[in-house]
């Protein structure tokens, strides 16, 4: 079966179209657009008009791509920004009515579980392997027996703490202090037998590309790269010292990710230090792959009445 999966994240809106057979994925198309849906959500608790317009434009393109490749099911999963916004569920109703996608608003725990399912679709996972998913609004951590979602993310922590250009030392310290406090409260290292870690999503994969010294982003070289804690710290120090205009020009760093990469790097560095890990393996398999597997389990689409709120989102 050919399916499409869409990850409606706080910073990016991503698409995977794949053929799924016996639990195995064969990728047909993959695309990432930075839409910053979560812009302003942490402060206002609403999805704002400009980010909504950006997302709608991208979803129209993704629907065409899914139709052209013959996708029989399309599942859109929504995460932190939609969870936090008062008009988030109404927006999902609009998406179902306007684009014909099945939608699923994930709790933090469900997000962690689906991410782990996606990572495991490409390789076996040990029970003691920590999967780290640093998003725009939240960070999901999971082992075989534990999963938690932290309100720590690249967009959220940029908006909360990093307001100078480049960020001031006191802003960087405050951001790191907050991440450490969240980790100590929600993910006590003494209770977890973590031996190694796999990291997914744009912060980890971008830092891996920078650690490799790539002139342009290369998914095949990034996938499986071991980024050391020292290497992550070095990239954090490098990026934090650059004004945004220069950060946008760093090779292998997508210009639209430059505004939030410093906060994301802080979350990664503090997470590795918290668990006493010396390195993390970057993975291109993530929640999108998990969503594609979940899409196969959807019932066949059917026409119906507009869901509640379909015309009253924003």
C-alpha positions as MATLAB code, in Angstrom:
seq = 'XXXXXXXXXXXXXXXXXXXXXXXXXXXXXXXXXXXXXXXXXXXXXXXXXXXXXXXXXXXXXXXXXXXXXXXXXXXXXXXXXXXXXXXXXXXXXXXXXXXXXXXXXXXXXXXXXXXXXXXXXXXXXXXXXXXXXXXXXXXXXXXXXXXXXXXXXXXXXXXXXXXXXXXXXXXXXXXXXXXXXXXXXXXXXXXXXXXXXXXXXXXXXXXXXXXXXXXXXXXXXXXXXXXXXXXXXXXXXXXXXXXXXXXXXXXXXXXXXXXXXXXXXXXXXXXXXXXXXXXXXXXXXXXXXXXXXXXXXXXXXXXXXXXXXXXXXX';
ca = [
       0.000    0.000    0.000;
       1.185    3.520   -0.794;
       0.609    5.981    2.052;
       1.468    9.571    2.858;
       2.453   10.837    6.303;
       2.634   14.494    7.305;
       4.287   15.769   10.469;
       2.744   19.115   11.407;
       5.421   20.348   13.768;
       6.121   23.573   15.608;
       8.931   24.569   13.241;
       8.520   22.358   10.172;
       5.812   20.700    8.101;
       7.181   17.478    6.615;
       5.960   14.894    4.136;
       6.821   11.252    3.572;
       5.225    9.188    0.804;
       6.124    5.511    1.015;
       5.129    2.062   -0.104;
       4.547   -0.115    2.955;
       4.596   -3.908    2.811;
       4.909   -6.255    5.807;
       6.023   -3.405    8.055;
       8.793   -2.317    5.686;
       8.935    1.172    4.194;
      10.141    2.000    0.707;
      10.462    5.767    0.440;
       8.981    7.375   -2.669;
       9.210   11.045   -1.711;
      10.218   13.119    1.287;
      10.047   16.873    1.774;
      10.570   19.388    4.572;
       9.341   22.981    4.675;
       9.999   25.366    7.552;
       6.618   26.913    8.339;
       7.044   28.002   11.994;
       3.476   27.093   12.914;
       4.394   27.576   16.559;
       5.415   31.199   16.113;
       3.938   33.113   19.057;
       2.054   30.113   20.472;
       4.078   29.960   23.681;
       3.030   33.529   24.534;
      -0.452   33.809   22.984;
      -1.674   30.202   23.110;
      -3.130   30.528   19.612;
      -2.080   29.599   16.084;
      -1.579   32.949   14.354;
      -2.793   33.943   10.852;
       0.596   34.204    9.109;
       1.877   30.766   10.221;
      -1.512   29.229    9.368;
      -1.302   30.653    5.858;
       2.197   29.223    5.416;
       1.018   25.787    6.517;
      -2.070   25.840    4.278;
       0.084   26.582    1.218;
       2.413   23.701    2.032;
      -0.453   21.268    2.672;
      -1.919   22.072   -0.736;
       1.410   21.108   -2.329;
       1.639   17.951   -0.236;
      -1.870   16.861   -1.227;
      -0.944   17.166   -4.913;
       2.221   15.148   -4.369;
       0.300   12.406   -2.520;
      -2.303   12.215   -5.276;
       0.325   12.091   -8.029;
       2.106    9.159   -6.365;
      -1.135    7.287   -5.691;
      -1.298    7.443   -1.890;
      -4.325    5.475   -0.636;
      -4.183    6.871    2.904;
      -2.820   10.157    4.271;
      -2.250   10.650    7.984;
      -1.287   14.034    9.417;
       0.048   14.023   12.964;
       0.125   17.243   14.974;
       2.391   17.884   17.923;
       3.389   20.595   20.389;
       2.164   23.802   18.726;
      -1.286   22.385   18.003;
      -1.480   20.814   21.484;
      -0.766   24.186   23.102;
      -3.028   26.362   20.946;
      -6.641   27.086   21.875;
      -7.605   26.892   18.185;
      -5.441   23.850   17.428;
      -8.170   21.223   17.234;
     -10.348   23.517   15.112;
      -7.462   23.835   12.662;
      -7.216   20.051   12.437;
     -10.933   19.958   11.646;
     -10.348   22.422    8.824;
      -7.487   20.291    7.494;
      -9.641   17.162    7.423;
     -12.416   18.963    5.570;
     -10.263   21.011    3.181;
      -7.550   18.488    2.279;
      -9.110   15.098    3.000;
      -6.349   14.027    5.390;
      -6.936   11.931    8.470;
      -5.506   13.845   11.421;
      -4.274   12.811   14.828;
      -3.384   15.192   17.658;
      -0.660   13.407   19.585;
      -0.061   13.728   23.293;
       3.579   14.066   24.293;
       3.712   10.396   25.249;
       2.128    9.341   21.942;
       4.627   11.504   20.075;
       7.512    9.778   21.854;
       6.066    6.331   21.125;
       5.441    7.053   17.425;
       8.946    8.487   17.045;
      10.427    5.362   18.570;
       8.339    3.220   16.217;
       9.732    5.181   13.288;
      13.349    4.813   14.417;
      12.827    1.077   14.979;
      11.535    0.685   11.404;
      15.106    1.090   10.186;
      17.088   -0.748   12.839;
      16.633   -2.821   15.998;
      16.431   -0.788   19.204;
      17.840   -1.911   22.517;
      15.618   -1.362   25.565;
      18.289    0.916   27.065;
      18.680    3.072   23.946;
      17.377    6.582   24.520;
      15.587    8.152   21.546;
      15.808   11.952   21.617;
      13.440   14.015   19.468;
      14.109   17.759   19.767;
      11.254   19.641   18.171;
      10.255   23.253   17.968;
       7.996   23.225   21.006;
       8.833   20.053   22.908;
      11.450   17.362   23.332;
      10.438   13.710   23.530;
      12.624   11.167   25.325;
      11.991    7.437   25.298;
      13.571    4.119   26.175;
      11.932    0.710   25.932;
      10.176    1.285   29.256;
      10.016    5.062   29.669;
       8.791    8.025   27.665;
       8.323   11.671   28.531;
       7.638   14.942   26.747;
       9.365   18.114   27.950;
       8.259   21.671   27.172;
      11.729   22.378   25.788;
      12.121   23.111   22.098;
      14.045   25.130   19.561;
      11.246   27.620   18.865;
       9.833   27.772   22.401;
      13.226   28.390   24.032;
      14.347   30.854   21.388;
      11.240   32.958   22.031;
      11.563   32.642   25.794;
      15.260   33.286   26.266;
      17.342   34.194   23.185;
      16.220   37.678   22.232;
      19.541   39.344   21.412;
      21.490   38.956   18.180;
      23.749   37.163   18.789;
      22.431   35.804   22.101;
      24.054   37.271   25.198;
      25.905   34.952   27.610;
      23.254   35.504   30.297;
      20.497   34.520   27.826;
      22.348   31.341   26.873;
      22.865   30.506   30.549;
      19.213   31.088   31.407;
      18.117   28.865   28.519;
      20.454   26.072   29.629;
      19.336   26.424   33.253;
      15.700   26.010   32.248;
      16.410   22.885   30.184;
      18.404   21.382   33.057;
      15.525   22.042   35.452;
      13.020   20.390   33.122;
      15.235   17.330   32.715;
      15.799   17.022   36.458;
      12.068   17.247   37.174;
      10.736   14.936   34.432;
      13.576   12.578   33.472;
      15.698   11.681   36.541;
      18.805    9.944   35.226;
      19.103    7.731   38.314;
      15.834    5.995   37.399;
      16.853    5.152   33.846;
      19.422    2.665   32.646;
      20.442    4.573   29.512;
      23.468    3.222   27.655;
      23.360    5.035   24.316;
      21.202    7.478   22.353;
      19.723    8.077   18.915;
      18.661   11.584   17.946;
      16.068   12.577   15.357;
      14.683   15.767   13.805;
      16.291   18.915   12.479;
      18.394   20.037   15.427;
      20.291   16.772   15.756;
      20.634   16.086   12.028;
      21.753   19.659   11.306;
      24.382   19.583   14.052;
      25.563   16.233   12.691;
      25.940   17.779    9.226;
      27.927   20.669   10.684;
      30.084   18.252   12.681;
      30.834   16.407    9.426;
      31.875   19.675    7.786;
      29.473   19.186    4.877;
      29.230   21.920    2.257;
      25.574   20.975    1.711;
      23.178   18.796    3.666;
      23.450   15.105    2.752;
      20.908   12.734    4.337;
      22.912    9.606    3.567;
      26.047   10.919    5.259;
      24.144   12.333    8.236;
      22.185    9.126    8.914;
      24.157    7.043   11.419;
      26.743    9.723   12.174;
      27.876    9.740   15.811;
      27.932   13.279   17.128;
      29.982   13.559   20.293;
      28.998   15.750   23.224;
      32.207   17.693   22.669;
      31.300   18.129   19.000;
      27.799   19.337   19.871;
      29.247   21.832   22.357;
      31.695   23.084   19.749;
      28.892   23.700   17.242;
      26.780   25.402   19.916;
      29.610   27.786   20.768;
      30.269   28.478   17.099;
      26.634   29.173   16.220;
      25.865   31.196   19.344;
      28.738   33.560   18.557;
      27.394   34.400   15.096;
      24.782   37.072   14.391;
      21.729   35.711   12.614;
      22.707   37.113    9.217;
      25.981   35.163    9.291;
      24.367   32.085   10.815;
      22.021   31.920    7.810;
      25.066   31.529    5.573;
      26.633   28.570    7.392;
      27.005   25.670    4.918;
      24.625   22.720    5.515;
      22.459   24.845    7.846;
      19.111   25.654    6.252;
      18.771   29.453    6.435;
      15.256   29.304    7.894;
      16.459   27.012   10.684;
      19.218   29.453   11.663;
      16.995   31.561   13.983;
      16.258   28.604   16.289;
      19.274   26.297   15.974;
      21.091   27.732   19.000;
      18.263   26.920   21.411;
      17.934   23.471   19.861;
      21.657   22.871   20.353;
      21.348   23.869   24.001;
      18.582   21.301   24.494;
      20.765   18.605   22.913;
      23.900   19.440   24.897;
      22.014   19.561   28.192;
      20.214   16.278   27.449;
      23.437   14.417   26.695;
      25.125   15.865   29.778;
      22.114   15.012   31.951;
      22.271   11.332   31.021;
      26.078   11.166   31.081;
      26.243   10.316   27.370;
      29.362   11.056   25.366;
      27.715   10.876   21.935;
      24.448   10.503   20.049;
      23.728    8.760   16.742;
      21.821   10.869   14.207;
      18.877    9.165   12.505;
      16.854   10.171    9.467;
      14.178    7.675   10.528;
      11.750    9.421   12.869;
       8.112   10.206   13.621;
       7.309   10.482    9.907;
       8.240    6.835    9.422;
       6.141    5.896   12.432;
       3.212    7.896   11.041;
       3.543    6.137    7.674;
       3.254    2.773    9.416;
       0.232    4.056   11.345;
      -1.360    5.311    8.111;
      -1.575    1.737    6.819;
      -3.836    0.936    9.775;
      -6.363    3.671    8.904;
      -9.784    2.734    7.522;
     -10.453    3.564    3.892;
     -11.325    7.265    3.472;
     -14.966    8.178    3.053;
     -16.913   11.325    2.268;
     -18.819   12.897    5.133;
     -20.080   16.068    6.698;
     -17.660   18.803    7.701;
     -16.217   18.182   11.153;
     -17.079   20.618   13.961;
     -15.082   23.835   13.691;
     -14.069   23.259   10.077;
     -15.014   26.774    9.075;
     -14.326   28.554   12.362;
     -10.672   27.856   12.977;
      -9.068   31.270   12.621;
];
